[in-house]
Amino acid sequence: MSDTEVVGKLSSLDIAARDTQTTPKPRANLSFLDIVDICDNVRIPQSSEGLSPFDREALVPLYLNESVDSPVIGLLRPAIIEQLKLENERNQQLNLPELWNLRLRLPLFRILKSGILGPSVSFRDWVDTPSKRTTAMKEVCERWRDTELFEDVCGPKKWRSEMYPIYADPFGVHDYPDGSADETKLNYIFEMERSACALFGVITYGVHMNIYEEAEISEGKELRVWVPTRARTKQTWPGYLDNSVAGGIPSGMSPFESLVKECMEEASLEADIVRKHTRCVGAISYFFRTAKGWLQPEIEYVYDLVIPPGADPTPFEPKPLDGEVESFELLSQDKVIRKLREGVFKPNCALVLIDLFIRLGYVTPDNEPEFMKIVTRLHGRFNYERW
């Protein structure tokens, strides 16, 4: 299917409002690769033949500092570049040090990570520790919230009051300062408000788990998965279907402990059940652009909780607790696939389910003609080396 055809299918899903206060309208008949295209919808470098004005925007890399070996930590859209100019002007007027080093024109360009000469943004040299960066970003993001500057992203109604960690190496260790060592030696470089991450195009992390059983039937095995419906009051993707348990990884918490926390909060699952029966089975990654053009490169650590054959199913049955989930339903594989093709799953959750079907052998090179395209897209690196 061509990109144009995929966009046509997305239109039929009212995708223009996909991450706002709407509920899903099942109208499409999506292939598995279509579903991947919906979630992994950014290419770096951008194509000159983009499908929308967003695809033709010039993205500027955000570096940690001015050193030649500085890591790139995000990608900035033109609207953010203009705002950072105003931020520096504001600080000048208030006799405060500028926060941003803006190399936006020749002869200020630097050799980028991609090897070409181009524009860049970085923190000023005085912002040289995780603590200083966190404090500076907290002030900026809270002021943008209070002035409703980017109301659709981090305004009062979108604010999450949850801090996300940012790392020098996005594929490296998830460490965190504990006071026992020099914090400047860590992979952790600062933390920031979750809702504002998309403004800076930084990589974020989450945990997703499927609770399932494989029941013996006359034809062999039937996969059944616990599927929640997101509450209609959710800030994003209200009313869509989700993975059994899912959530972001807050700063200072390990992936597995984040999962244990989410299991109780979202699904009323006791910690001892989760710790005993859950296993990490890998990760997926995708580069998602929201309907308003904001950038969300994300890595999701994937977990399985398999209901043991013959066990009492009651302790494994998820139940809503914190109001983020409306209900849970145990769905057969055929019904899950039908719902996937209708486009009523939250897009990243759909990818986790496709990954599950591949790992369990239900989607194979023999029954899925786009198998290798799907597998490689589920485990990409955001073309990070070209940022």
C-alpha positions in Angstrom: 0.0 0.0 0.0 1.4 3.4 -0.9 1.8 6.3 1.6 -1.0 8.1 -0.1 -3.4 5.2 0.4 -2.4 4.9 4.1 -3.1 8.6 4.6 -6.5 8.0 3.0 -7.2 5.3 5.5 -6.1 7.5 8.4 -8.5 10.1 7.2 -11.3 7.6 7.5 -10.3 7.1 11.1 -10.6 10.8 11.9 -6.8 10.7 12.5 -6.6 14.5 12.6 -7.9 14.3 16.1 -6.2 11.1 17.1 -4.6 12.3 20.3 -7.4 14.7 21.5 -10.8 14.3 23.1 -12.3 12.0 20.6 -13.3 8.3 20.5 -12.3 5.8 17.9 -14.5 5.3 14.8 -13.8 1.9 13.3 -14.0 2.4 9.5 -10.7 1.1 8.1 -9.4 -2.2 7.0 -5.7 -1.8 7.9 -2.9 -4.3 7.1 -0.3 -4.9 9.8 2.2 -2.7 7.9 -0.5 0.1 7.7 -0.7 -0.1 11.5 3.1 0.2 11.8 3.0 3.2 9.4 0.4 5.0 11.6 2.7 4.8 14.7 6.2 4.9 13.1 5.4 7.9 10.8 8.6 10.0 10.9 11.6 9.7 8.6 15.0 11.3 9.3 16.1 13.0 7.2 12.8 14.4 6.1 11.6 13.7 2.6 11.3 16.6 0.2 8.1 14.9 -1.0 6.3 15.0 2.4 2.7 14.2 2.8 1.9 17.2 4.9 3.6 20.5 5.8 4.9 18.8 8.9 6.9 16.4 6.8 8.7 19.3 5.1 9.7 21.1 8.2 13.4 21.7 8.8 14.2 20.0 12.1 17.2 21.3 14.2 19.2 19.0 16.4 19.3 19.8 20.1 22.8 19.0 21.5 23.6 18.7 25.2 26.4 21.2 25.0 28.9 22.9 22.7 31.6 20.2 22.8 32.5 18.5 19.6 31.5 15.1 21.0 28.3 16.3 22.6 25.4 13.9 22.2 22.2 14.9 20.4 19.3 14.7 22.8 16.3 16.0 20.7 14.9 17.5 17.5 13.4 20.9 17.4 10.6 22.2 15.1 10.6 25.7 13.7 8.0 26.9 16.2 10.2 25.9 19.1 13.3 27.5 17.5 11.4 30.8 17.3 10.3 30.4 20.9 13.9 29.7 22.1 15.0 32.9 20.5 12.3 34.8 22.5 13.5 32.9 25.6 17.0 34.3 25.2 15.7 37.8 24.6 13.6 37.5 27.7 16.5 36.5 29.8 18.6 39.4 28.4 15.8 41.9 29.4 15.7 40.4 32.9 19.5 40.4 33.2 19.6 36.7 33.4 22.0 34.4 31.6 20.8 33.0 28.3 19.8 29.3 28.5 20.2 28.4 24.8 23.1 28.5 22.4 21.5 29.1 19.0 23.7 28.4 16.0 21.1 29.1 13.3 23.0 30.8 10.5 26.4 30.8 8.9 29.1 31.2 10.1 27.8 29.8 13.4 26.8 26.3 12.0 28.6 23.3 13.4 29.5 19.9 12.0 26.4 17.9 12.9 26.3 14.3 14.0 25.3 13.4 10.5 28.6 14.8 9.2 27.2 17.8 7.4 27.5 21.5 8.3 24.2 22.8 9.7 22.2 24.6 12.4 22.1 23.4 16.0 20.9 24.3 19.5 22.4 23.4 22.8 22.4 24.4 26.4 24.8 27.2 27.4 28.0 26.2 29.1 26.8 27.4 32.5 24.0 24.7 32.5 26.6 22.0 33.0 25.0 19.5 35.5 21.8 17.4 35.6 20.5 19.5 38.5 21.0 22.8 36.7 19.4 21.5 33.5 16.4 20.1 35.4 15.9 23.4 37.3 16.2 25.4 34.1 13.8 23.1 32.1 11.3 23.1 35.0 11.1 26.9 35.0 10.7 27.0 31.2 8.0 24.3 31.0 6.0 25.6 34.0 6.0 29.1 32.6 4.8 27.8 29.2 2.1 25.9 31.0 0.9 28.9 33.0 0.9 31.2 29.9 -0.7 28.4 27.8 1.9 29.0 25.2 1.6 25.4 23.8 -1.8 24.7 25.3 -2.4 21.6 23.2 0.8 20.0 24.4 1.7 21.1 27.9 -1.2 23.5 28.9 -3.0 23.1 32.2 -5.3 20.5 30.8 -2.5 18.4 29.3 0.0 18.8 32.2 0.9 15.4 33.7 3.0 16.4 36.8 5.3 13.5 36.0 9.0 13.8 35.4 10.7 11.8 32.6 14.4 11.1 32.4 16.6 12.2 29.5 19.8 10.3 28.7 23.0 11.2 26.9 22.9 7.8 25.2 19.2 7.0 24.5 20.1 3.4 24.1 22.3 3.2 27.2 21.8 2.5 30.8 18.9 3.9 32.8 20.8 5.3 35.7 19.8 8.0 38.2 21.7 10.2 40.7 21.6 8.7 44.2 24.2 11.0 45.9 26.9 8.4 45.9 28.7 9.5 42.8 29.4 12.5 40.5 26.1 13.1 38.7 27.9 14.5 35.7 29.4 11.0 35.0 25.9 9.4 34.6 24.1 8.6 31.4 21.2 10.5 33.0 21.5 14.2 32.1 18.3 15.8 33.4 14.5 15.2 33.8 11.6 17.2 32.5 7.8 17.3 32.6 6.3 14.4 30.6 3.8 16.4 28.6 6.5 18.8 27.3 8.8 16.1 26.0 7.2 16.2 22.5 8.1 19.9 22.2 11.8 19.1 22.4 11.7 15.8 20.4 13.4 13.9 23.1 13.3 10.1 23.4 11.0 8.7 26.1 10.4 5.3 27.6 7.5 3.2 28.7 6.5 -0.3 29.8 3.8 -2.4 28.1 2.5 -5.8 29.2 0.1 -8.3 27.7 -1.8 -10.7 30.0 -2.8 -13.7 28.0 -3.5 -17.4 27.9 -3.3 -20.0 25.2 -6.2 -22.4 25.4 -6.3 -25.8 23.8 -9.1 -26.1 21.2 -9.9 -28.8 18.6 -7.9 -26.9 15.9 -4.8 -26.5 18.2 -4.4 -23.4 20.4 -6.4 -20.2 20.7 -4.7 -17.0 22.1 -6.8 -14.9 24.4 -5.6 -11.5 25.6 -6.9 -9.2 28.3 -7.7 -5.9 26.5 -8.7 -2.7 28.3 -10.7 0.2 27.0 -9.2 3.6 28.0 -11.4 5.9 30.0 -13.2 8.6 28.0 -11.7 11.1 30.4 -8.1 10.3 29.4 -6.0 13.3 28.2 -4.8 11.3 25.2 -6.6 8.6 23.1 -9.8 8.4 25.2 -11.9 5.4 24.5 -9.3 3.5 22.5 -8.2 0.0 23.2 -4.9 -0.5 25.0 -2.5 -3.2 26.2 -3.3 -5.1 29.4 -1.1 -2.7 31.4 1.0 0.2 30.1 2.6 3.4 31.3 5.6 5.7 31.1 8.8 5.1 33.1 9.1 8.0 35.6 12.4 9.5 36.5 14.3 7.5 39.1 12.3 4.3 38.7 13.5 1.1 36.9 11.4 -0.3 34.0 10.2 -3.3 36.0 9.3 -1.4 39.1 7.4 1.0 36.9 5.5 -2.0 35.5 4.7 -3.3 39.0 3.4 0.1 40.0 1.2 0.4 36.9 -0.1 -3.1 37.4 -1.7 -2.2 40.7 -2.8 1.3 39.7 -4.4 0.4 36.4 -5.4 -3.2 36.8 -5.5 -4.1 40.5 -2.9 -6.8 40.0 -1.0 -7.7 43.2 2.8 -7.2 43.2 3.6 -10.8 44.1 1.7 -12.1 41.1 3.4 -9.7 38.8 6.9 -10.4 40.1 6.4 -14.2 40.0 4.8 -14.6 36.6 6.0 -11.6 34.4 8.9 -11.7 32.2 10.6 -9.1 29.9 10.4 -10.3 26.3 12.1 -7.4 24.5 11.3 -3.9 23.3 9.8 -2.0 20.4 10.6 1.4 19.2 8.9 3.9 16.8 9.1 7.6 15.9 5.6 9.1 16.1 4.4 12.5 15.0 1.2 13.7 16.6 -1.7 15.2 14.7 -0.3 18.7 15.5 3.2 17.8 14.3 5.0 17.2 17.6 7.7 14.6 17.8 7.6 11.6 20.0 10.4 9.0 19.5 9.6 6.3 22.0 11.0 3.0 23.3 8.6 0.6 25.0 9.9 -2.3 27.1 7.6 -5.3 26.5 6.5 -7.8 29.1 4.3 -10.9 29.1 2.3 -12.3 31.9 1.2 -15.8 30.9 -1.7 -17.2 32.9 -0.5 -20.7 33.9 -2.6 -23.5 32.4 -5.0 -24.9 35.0 -4.3 -22.1 37.4 -7.1 -20.2 39.2 -7.6 -17.3 36.8 -8.9 -14.9 39.4 -5.6 -13.4 40.6 -4.6 -12.8 37.0 -7.8 -11.0 36.0 -7.3 -7.2 35.7 -9.8 -4.9 37.2 -10.0 -1.0 36.8 -8.7 0.9 39.9 -7.4 4.4 39.2 -9.9 5.5 36.6 -7.6 5.4 33.6 -9.3 2.2 32.3 -13.0 1.9 31.7 -13.2 -1.9 31.5 -11.2 -5.0 30.7 -12.3 -7.8 28.3 -10.7 -11.2 27.5 -10.6 -11.2 23.7 -9.8 -14.0 21.3 -6.9 -13.6 18.9 -9.4 -13.3 16.0 -11.3 -10.5 17.7 -8.1 -8.7 18.6 -6.9 -8.8 15.0 -10.3 -7.5 13.8 -10.0 -4.6 16.2 -6.4 -3.9 15.1 -7.5 -3.7 11.5 -10.3 -1.4 12.5 -7.8 1.0 13.9 -9.4 1.2 17.4 -6.3 0.4 19.4 -4.0 3.2 20.6 -1.2 3.0 17.9 1.7 2.0 20.0 -0.3 -0.6 21.8 -1.2 -2.1 18.4 2.5 -2.4 17.7 3.0 -4.3 21.0 0.3 -6.7 20.0 1.7 -7.3 16.5 5.0 -8.0 18.3 3.2 -10.6 20.5 1.7 -12.4 17.5 5.1 -12.6 15.8 6.9 -13.9 19.0 4.2 -16.5 19.5 4.3 -17.7 15.9 0.8 -16.5 14.9 2.3 -14.0 12.4 5.0 -15.6 10.2 6.8 -15.1 6.9 4.4 -17.7 5.5 1.2 -15.9 6.3 2.4 -12.2 6.3 3.9 -11.0 3.0 5.3 -7.8 4.7 6.9 -9.8 7.5 10.4 -8.5 7.4 9.3 -4.9 6.8 7.2 -5.2 9.9 9.8 -6.8 12.1 12.5 -4.3 11.2 10.2 -1.3 11.7 9.3 -2.5 15.2 12.9 -2.3 16.3 14.3 0.9 14.7 16.7 3.5 16.0 14.8 6.6 14.8 17.7 7.1 12.3 19.4 8.6 15.3 22.8 8.7 13.7 21.3 11.3 11.2 19.9 13.7 13.7 
